Every structure is written in C-alpha cells, then in structure tokens.
C-alpha cells in the first residue's frame, strides 16, 4: 500500500490565468517534499487545464469537475485528502520555500494547535511587493487571535495549515460564500480550538483586478459582510446550544459592524445626491 503523505495541499482553480504556473512551481519547490497536491479544476474555461497537465510531478493529483464553486471545491479537496495535515493555497498566490517545513514542524511539536497561519506580503500582477497587512502582523498567539476575531479577520486563508481531522470536523459552509474562512476561524475559536501564526512571511498574497479580494469583497461594504457572517455564525451557535463568552464578544462585534455599515451606507447615499 502506498504511504500516505504528511501534507495534502488543496488548490482550487477556476480560470487560473497567467499566475497558475508560478503558483504550481513554488509549491513543487518546497523544502519539505512529503506532500500531495490536489488541484481541483472547477470547470475552468481558460488554459488552466493545459497548464496543470504540463506538470508531470507525481505528487500532483488532478481533480477536474464541472463548475461547482469555491466552497464545493475546498470541501472536495478535504474529502479526498490523504495527508495528516491540510495546507491551503490559491491559484494566484506564491508559497515561499520554507512554508510547509516550518508549519508542519510547529504542528508536529504542538499537538494542541489545530491550525497554524503565517505572515503574508502583498504583491501585484507583476509580482512586485506592495505592502503588508497590519492586522496580520498584530495577531500571532492564540490569545491575540481570539481577542481579534470577534471584531475582524486577521488570518490569511491561503497561508494556513491544519490538522485534517479539524477540517473534516468543520467543513466550509456554503451559506458563508466569499467569507467562508472568517466563518471557519470563528467556529474554531468558539469551540476553543487553538489557532496560532508563525511570525514570519511565508506567503506572497497577490491582489489584482481579477482576484476575489478586489472583485467581490472590496466592492462591497465589508462591515455589512462581517455583520451577516457573524449573524449566521451566532445563529448556528444558538441552534447547537454552544453559546459562551467568546460568542458574547462576537455579538458585540456584530453590533458594531451593523452601526458602521449603516453609517457608510448613509454616507454613500448622500454622496450621490
């Protein structure tokens, strides 16, 4: 029987465009080589399939499917994973060489940790560094992350690695589309799962005109999106009878989001009068 890999890397692809090759090359150049790379092609209509098939590395498991969306692709990858750990990456981001080695070492050394993230550096279409994410750098320990999450997301989704059983216990929820990662962090923190971050940049996070960060999130009122995310999260906690002190803080954060979102909508409406 074939030995299971240490890590299963989940890479959903939908029209990966000009960045997919660099993403794949960086993954295959990781210093820790004991991984499988699950590439879920979610019905791409560009040359993504040709790019994927041009690689012959045996660690790649190509999983084509009709277009089902990002969350369905993530959950399929989780179901197919054979590794002890799951690592996330998006089709336009770039892993730095030591990422898997350092995150797996932390999970090996600290069995209480469910998920480990890392610092990110923003890059543009040309790979030029454009800055950092202040909230990312301010939240490293489990305590800092738990204090922040009721108010804002501080974890870059494509830069996390976690235990496979955790991802299977907490599948991504279709009701939280485009904010599914924040919902997952809230659910983990609400159940006292430990989330930490390596305080070093291990991921180049690309922001460009075609990215979800720009095309979906930044074109909408982020406070309104956070309000609805927390509302759905808290409704689930009530249904499951899990309410605790963390959830009271999420409720307070949700109320603040509602007030800020309302203020922004009034300001935008007046600006168009």
LONU-673624 format. One record per residue (C-alpha): x, y, z; residue in three letters; chain; residue number from 1. Coordinates in steps of 0.1 Angstrom, whole numbers, always signed. Layout:
+-------+-------+-------+---------+--------+-----+
|    px |    py |    pz | residuo | cadena | num |
+-------+-------+-------+---------+--------+-----+
|     X |     Y |     Z |     Ala |      A | NUM |
...
+-------+-------+-------+---------+--------+-----+
This chain:
+-------+-------+-------+---------+--------+-----+
|    px |    py |    pz | residuo | cadena | num |
+-------+-------+-------+---------+--------+-----+
|    +0 |    +0 |    +0 |     Unk |      A |   1 |
|   +13 |   +34 |    -9 |     Unk |      A |   2 |
|   +25 |   +55 |   +20 |     Unk |      A |   3 |
|    +2 |   +85 |   +28 |     Unk |      A |   4 |
|   +19 |  +119 |   +25 |     Unk |      A |   5 |
|   +24 |  +141 |   +55 |     Unk |      A |   6 |
|    +5 |  +170 |   +39 |     Unk |      A |   7 |
|   -23 |  +174 |   +14 |     Unk |      A |   8 |
|   -22 |  +207 |    -4 |     Unk |      A |   9 |
|   -57 |  +219 |   -15 |     Unk |      A |  10 |
|   -55 |  +242 |   -46 |     Unk |      A |  11 |
|   -89 |  +251 |   -62 |     Unk |      A |  12 |
|   -85 |  +265 |   -97 |     Unk |      A |  13 |
|  -111 |  +284 |  -117 |     Unk |      A |  14 |
|   -95 |  +303 |  -147 |     Unk |      A |  15 |
|   -61 |  +305 |  -130 |     Unk |      A |  16 |
|   -48 |  +326 |  -159 |     Unk |      A |  17 |
|   -13 |  +339 |  -160 |     Unk |      A |  18 |
|    -5 |  +332 |  -123 |     Unk |      A |  19 |
|   -12 |  +295 |  -120 |     Unk |      A |  20 |
|   +22 |  +283 |  -133 |     Unk |      A |  21 |
|   +41 |  +303 |  -108 |     Unk |      A |  22 |
|   +19 |  +291 |   -80 |     Unk |      A |  23 |
|   +25 |  +254 |   -90 |     Unk |      A |  24 |
|   +62 |  +259 |   -94 |     Unk |      A |  25 |
|   +66 |  +274 |   -60 |     Unk |      A |  26 |
|   +46 |  +246 |   -44 |     Unk |      A |  27 |
|   +68 |  +219 |   -61 |     Unk |      A |  28 |
|   +99 |  +237 |   -49 |     Unk |      A |  29 |
|   +90 |  +235 |   -12 |     Unk |      A |  30 |
|  +119 |  +223 |   +10 |     Unk |      A |  31 |
|   +95 |  +197 |   +27 |     Unk |      A |  32 |
|   +87 |  +174 |    -2 |     Unk |      A |  33 |
|   +64 |  +149 |   +16 |     Unk |      A |  34 |
|   +31 |  +162 |    +3 |     Unk |      A |  35 |
|    +4 |  +156 |   -23 |     Unk |      A |  36 |
|   -10 |  +185 |   -43 |     Unk |      A |  37 |
|   -47 |  +182 |   -50 |     Unk |      A |  38 |
|   -55 |  +205 |   -79 |     Unk |      A |  39 |
|   -93 |  +209 |   -82 |     Unk |      A |  40 |
|  -101 |  +224 |  -116 |     Unk |      A |  41 |
|  -136 |  +238 |  -111 |     Unk |      A |  42 |
|  -147 |  +239 |  -147 |     Unk |      A |  43 |
|  -121 |  +265 |  -159 |     Unk |      A |  44 |
|  -127 |  +279 |  -194 |     Unk |      A |  45 |
|   -92 |  +293 |  -200 |     Unk |      A |  46 |
|   -59 |  +274 |  -204 |     Unk |      A |  47 |
|   -57 |  +263 |  -167 |     Unk |      A |  48 |
|   -61 |  +226 |  -176 |     Unk |      A |  49 |
|   -33 |  +228 |  -201 |     Unk |      A |  50 |
|   -11 |  +245 |  -175 |     Unk |      A |  51 |
|   -18 |  +218 |  -149 |     Unk |      A |  52 |
|   -13 |  +189 |  -173 |     Unk |      A |  53 |
|   +21 |  +204 |  -184 |     Unk |      A |  54 |
|   +35 |  +194 |  -150 |     Unk |      A |  55 |
|   +45 |  +157 |  -146 |     Unk |      A |  56 |
|   +54 |  +157 |  -109 |     Unk |      A |  57 |
|   +38 |  +125 |   -94 |     Unk |      A |  58 |
|   +27 |  +144 |   -63 |     Unk |      A |  59 |
|    +1 |  +162 |   -83 |     Unk |      A |  60 |
|   -34 |  +147 |   -81 |     Unk |      A |  61 |
|   -56 |  +164 |  -108 |     Unk |      A |  62 |
|   -93 |  +165 |   -99 |     Unk |      A |  63 |
|  -113 |  +181 |  -127 |     Unk |      A |  64 |
|  -150 |  +188 |  -122 |     Unk |      A |  65 |
|  -179 |  +209 |  -136 |     Unk |      A |  66 |
|  -182 |  +243 |  -121 |     Unk |      A |  67 |
|  -194 |  +240 |   -86 |     Unk |      A |  68 |
|  -179 |  +269 |   -68 |     Unk |      A |  69 |
|  -150 |  +276 |   -45 |     Unk |      A |  70 |
|  -165 |  +261 |   -13 |     Unk |      A |  71 |
|  -175 |  +229 |   -30 |     Unk |      A |  72 |
|  -140 |  +226 |   -44 |     Unk |      A |  73 |
|  -125 |  +231 |    -9 |     Unk |      A |  74 |
|  -147 |  +205 |    +6 |     Unk |      A |  75 |
|  -140 |  +181 |   -21 |     Unk |      A |  76 |
|  -103 |  +185 |   -15 |     Unk |      A |  77 |
|  -108 |  +179 |   +22 |     Unk |      A |  78 |
|  -127 |  +147 |   +14 |     Unk |      A |  79 |
|  -100 |  +135 |   -10 |     Unk |      A |  80 |
|   -70 |  +144 |   +13 |     Unk |      A |  81 |
|   -48 |  +115 |   +24 |     Unk |      A |  82 |
|   -23 |  +136 |   +45 |     Unk |      A |  83 |
|   -21 |  +141 |   +82 |     Unk |      A |  84 |
|   -22 |  +179 |   +76 |     Unk |      A |  85 |
|   -40 |  +201 |   +51 |     Unk |      A |  86 |
|   -24 |  +232 |   +36 |     Unk |      A |  87 |
|   -43 |  +258 |   +17 |     Unk |      A |  88 |
|   -32 |  +279 |   -13 |     Unk |      A |  89 |
|   -50 |  +298 |   -40 |     Unk |      A |  90 |
|   -42 |  +298 |   -77 |     Unk |      A |  91 |
|   -26 |  +333 |   -78 |     Unk |      A |  92 |
|    -5 |  +332 |   -46 |     Unk |      A |  93 |
|   +31 |  +321 |   -41 |     Unk |      A |  94 |
|   +44 |  +300 |   -12 |     Unk |      A |  95 |
|   +79 |  +308 |    -1 |     Unk |      A |  96 |
|  +102 |  +277 |    +1 |     Unk |      A |  97 |
|  +102 |  +271 |   +38 |     Unk |      A |  98 |
|   +64 |  +274 |   +44 |     Unk |      A |  99 |
|   +55 |  +237 |   +46 |     Unk |      A | 100 |
|   +86 |  +227 |   +65 |     Unk |      A | 101 |
|   +80 |  +253 |   +92 |     Unk |      A | 102 |
|   +43 |  +250 |   +96 |     Unk |      A | 103 |
|   +45 |  +212 |   +97 |     Unk |      A | 104 |
|   +72 |  +214 |  +123 |     Unk |      A | 105 |
|   +50 |  +235 |  +145 |     Unk |      A | 106 |
|   +21 |  +211 |  +142 |     Unk |      A | 107 |
|   +44 |  +182 |  +150 |     Unk |      A | 108 |
|   +57 |  +199 |  +181 |     Unk |      A | 109 |
|   +25 |  +213 |  +194 |     Unk |      A | 110 |
|    -3 |  +188 |  +193 |     Unk |      A | 111 |
|   -28 |  +212 |  +209 |     Unk |      A | 112 |
|   -26 |  +235 |  +178 |     Unk |      A | 113 |
|   -55 |  +230 |  +153 |     Unk |      A | 114 |
|   -44 |  +255 |  +126 |     Unk |      A | 115 |
|   -13 |  +275 |  +120 |     Unk |      A | 116 |
|   -11 |  +305 |   +98 |     Unk |      A | 117 |
|   +18 |  +328 |   +87 |     Unk |      A | 118 |
|   +25 |  +364 |   +78 |     Unk |      A | 119 |
|   +18 |  +375 |   +42 |     Unk |      A | 120 |
|   +33 |  +400 |   +19 |     Unk |      A | 121 |
|   +10 |  +416 |    -7 |     Unk |      A | 122 |
|   +22 |  +415 |   -43 |     Unk |      A | 123 |
|    +6 |  +429 |   -75 |     Unk |      A | 124 |
|    +1 |  +414 |  -110 |     Unk |      A | 125 |
|   +38 |  +417 |  -118 |     Unk |      A | 126 |
|   +50 |  +401 |   -85 |     Unk |      A | 127 |
|   +61 |  +434 |   -70 |     Unk |      A | 128 |
|   +57 |  +437 |   -33 |     Unk |      A | 129 |
|   +31 |  +463 |   -23 |     Unk |      A | 130 |
|   +30 |  +461 |   +15 |     Unk |      A | 131 |
|   +18 |  +441 |   +45 |     Unk |      A | 132 |
|   -15 |  +436 |   +63 |     Unk |      A | 133 |
|   -12 |  +453 |   +97 |     Unk |      A | 134 |
|   -39 |  +431 |  +113 |     Unk |      A | 135 |
|   -20 |  +401 |  +102 |     Unk |      A | 136 |
|   +12 |  +412 |  +119 |     Unk |      A | 137 |
|    -5 |  +422 |  +151 |     Unk |      A | 138 |
|   -21 |  +388 |  +158 |     Unk |      A | 139 |
|    +3 |  +359 |  +163 |     Unk |      A | 140 |
|    -6 |  +340 |  +195 |     Unk |      A | 141 |
|   -38 |  +321 |  +201 |     Unk |      A | 142 |
|   -48 |  +347 |  +227 |     Unk |      A | 143 |
|   -42 |  +376 |  +203 |     Unk |      A | 144 |
|   -62 |  +359 |  +176 |     Unk |      A | 145 |
|   -91 |  +351 |  +199 |     Unk |      A | 146 |
|   -92 |  +387 |  +210 |     Unk |      A | 147 |
|   -92 |  +400 |  +174 |     Unk |      A | 148 |
|  -116 |  +376 |  +157 |     Unk |      A | 149 |
|  -149 |  +389 |  +172 |     Unk |      A | 150 |
|  -140 |  +422 |  +156 |     Unk |      A | 151 |
|  -121 |  +414 |  +124 |     Unk |      A | 152 |
|  -104 |  +387 |  +104 |     Unk |      A | 153 |
|   -67 |  +385 |  +110 |     Unk |      A | 154 |
|   -58 |  +353 |   +92 |     Unk |      A | 155 |
|   -49 |  +349 |   +55 |     Unk |      A | 156 |
|   -68 |  +318 |   +43 |     Unk |      A | 157 |
|   -43 |  +307 |   +16 |     Unk |      A | 158 |
|   -15 |  +307 |   +42 |     Unk |      A | 159 |
|   -29 |  +282 |   +67 |     Unk |      A | 160 |
|   -21 |  +246 |   +75 |     Unk |      A | 161 |
|   -41 |  +225 |   +99 |     Unk |      A | 162 |
|   -49 |  +190 |  +110 |     Unk |      A | 163 |
|   -70 |  +171 |   +85 |     Unk |      A | 164 |
|   -94 |  +159 |  +112 |     Unk |      A | 165 |
|  -101 |  +195 |  +121 |     Unk |      A | 166 |
|  -110 |  +205 |   +85 |     Unk |      A | 167 |
|  -133 |  +174 |   +83 |     Unk |      A | 168 |
|  -150 |  +182 |  +116 |     Unk |      A | 169 |
|  -155 |  +218 |  +104 |     Unk |      A | 170 |
|  -163 |  +218 |   +67 |     Unk |      A | 171 |
|  -167 |  +251 |   +49 |     Unk |      A | 172 |
|  -203 |  +264 |   +48 |     Unk |      A | 173 |
|  -220 |  +273 |   +15 |     Unk |      A | 174 |
|  -240 |  +300 |   +34 |     Unk |      A | 175 |
|  -208 |  +319 |   +40 |     Unk |      A | 176 |
|  -197 |  +323 |    +4 |     Unk |      A | 177 |
|  -168 |  +347 |    +0 |     Unk |      A | 178 |
|  -163 |  +349 |   +37 |     Unk |      A | 179 |
|  -161 |  +312 |   +44 |     Unk |      A | 180 |
|  -126 |  +315 |   +60 |     Unk |      A | 181 |
|  -137 |  +340 |   +86 |     Unk |      A | 182 |
|  -167 |  +318 |   +95 |     Unk |      A | 183 |
|  -143 |  +289 |  +100 |     Unk |      A | 184 |
|  -120 |  +308 |  +123 |     Unk |      A | 185 |
|  -150 |  +319 |  +144 |     Unk |      A | 186 |
|  -163 |  +284 |  +147 |     Unk |      A | 187 |
|  -129 |  +271 |  +157 |     Unk |      A | 188 |
|  -123 |  +298 |  +182 |     Unk |      A | 189 |
|  -159 |  +294 |  +196 |     Unk |      A | 190 |
|  -151 |  +257 |  +203 |     Unk |      A | 191 |
|  -117 |  +267 |  +219 |     Unk |      A | 192 |
|   -96 |  +252 |  +192 |     Unk |      A | 193 |
|   -61 |  +267 |  +192 |     Unk |      A | 194 |
|   -51 |  +289 |  +162 |     Unk |      A | 195 |
|   -16 |  +304 |  +161 |     Unk |      A | 196 |
|    +6 |  +320 |  +135 |     Unk |      A | 197 |
|   +42 |  +318 |  +126 |     Unk |      A | 198 |
|   +55 |  +353 |  +129 |     Unk |      A | 199 |
|   +73 |  +354 |   +96 |     Unk |      A | 200 |
|   +63 |  +360 |   +60 |     Unk |      A | 201 |
|   +58 |  +326 |   +42 |     Unk |      A | 202 |
|   +32 |  +336 |   +15 |     Unk |      A | 203 |
|   +31 |  +362 |   -12 |     Unk |      A | 204 |
|    -6 |  +372 |   -15 |     Unk |      A | 205 |
|   -15 |  +385 |   -49 |     Unk |      A | 206 |
|   -40 |  +413 |   -52 |     Unk |      A | 207 |
|   -51 |  +421 |   -87 |     Unk |      A | 208 |
|   -82 |  +431 |  -107 |     Unk |      A | 209 |
|   -94 |  +396 |  -111 |     Unk |      A | 210 |
|   -89 |  +384 |   -75 |     Unk |      A | 211 |
|  -118 |  +377 |   -51 |     Unk |      A | 212 |
|  -103 |  +403 |   -27 |     Unk |      A | 213 |
|  -108 |  +430 |   -53 |     Unk |      A | 214 |
|  -137 |  +418 |   -74 |     Unk |      A | 215 |
|  -160 |  +408 |   -46 |     Unk |      A | 216 |
|  -150 |  +419 |   -11 |     Unk |      A | 217 |
|  -136 |  +454 |   -17 |     Unk |      A | 218 |
|  -166 |  +464 |   -39 |     Unk |      A | 219 |
|  -190 |  +457 |   -11 |     Unk |      A | 220 |
|  -194 |  +471 |   +23 |     Unk |      A | 221 |
|  -170 |  +449 |   +43 |     Unk |      A | 222 |
|  -187 |  +458 |   +76 |     Unk |      A | 223 |
|  -221 |  +446 |   +62 |     Unk |      A | 224 |
|  -205 |  +414 |   +51 |     Unk |      A | 225 |
|  -189 |  +408 |   +85 |     Unk |      A | 226 |
|  -223 |  +416 |  +101 |     Unk |      A | 227 |
|  -240 |  +389 |   +81 |     Unk |      A | 228 |
|  -211 |  +364 |   +87 |     Unk |      A | 229 |
|  -213 |  +369 |  +124 |     Unk |      A | 230 |
|  -251 |  +368 |  +124 |     Unk |      A | 231 |
|  -251 |  +334 |  +106 |     Unk |      A | 232 |
|  -223 |  +321 |  +129 |     Unk |      A | 233 |
|  -242 |  +331 |  +161 |     Unk |      A | 234 |
|  -275 |  +316 |  +147 |     Unk |      A | 235 |
|  -256 |  +283 |  +144 |     Unk |      A | 236 |
|  -243 |  +286 |  +179 |     Unk |      A | 237 |
|  -278 |  +290 |  +192 |     Unk |      A | 238 |
|  -291 |  +261 |  +173 |     Unk |      A | 239 |
|  -262 |  +239 |  +186 |     Unk |      A | 240 |
|  -266 |  +253 |  +221 |     Unk |      A | 241 |
|  -230 |  +262 |  +223 |     Unk |      A | 242 |
|  -232 |  +298 |  +234 |     Unk |      A | 243 |
|  -202 |  +310 |  +255 |     Unk |      A | 244 |
|  -182 |  +341 |  +265 |     Unk |      A | 245 |
|  -165 |  +343 |  +231 |     Unk |      A | 246 |
|  -199 |  +344 |  +214 |     Unk |      A | 247 |
|  -209 |  +374 |  +235 |     Unk |      A | 248 |
|  -178 |  +392 |  +222 |     Unk |      A | 249 |
|  -188 |  +382 |  +186 |     Unk |      A | 250 |
|  -223 |  +396 |  +193 |     Unk |      A | 251 |
|  -207 |  +429 |  +204 |     Unk |      A | 252 |
|  -186 |  +430 |  +173 |     Unk |      A | 253 |
|  -216 |  +422 |  +151 |     Unk |      A | 254 |
|  -235 |  +452 |  +166 |     Unk |      A | 255 |
|  -206 |  +475 |  +159 |     Unk |      A | 256 |
|  -204 |  +462 |  +123 |     Unk |      A | 257 |
|  -241 |  +470 |  +119 |     Unk |      A | 258 |
|  -236 |  +506 |  +131 |     Unk |      A | 259 |
|  -206 |  +512 |  +109 |     Unk |      A | 260 |
|  -222 |  +496 |   +79 |     Unk |      A | 261 |
|  -253 |  +517 |   +83 |     Unk |      A | 262 |
|  -232 |  +549 |   +86 |     Unk |      A | 263 |
|  -212 |  +540 |   +55 |     Unk |      A | 264 |
|  -244 |  +534 |   +35 |     Unk |      A | 265 |
|  -258 |  +567 |   +46 |     Unk |      A | 266 |
|  -226 |  +585 |   +36 |     Unk |      A | 267 |
|  -225 |  +568 |    +2 |     Unk |      A | 268 |
|  -262 |  +576 |    -4 |     Unk |      A | 269 |
|  -256 |  +613 |    +5 |     Unk |      A | 270 |
|  -225 |  +614 |   -18 |     Unk |      A | 271 |
|  -247 |  +605 |   -48 |     Unk |      A | 272 |
|  -275 |  +631 |   -40 |     Unk |      A | 273 |
+-------+-------+-------+---------+--------+-----+
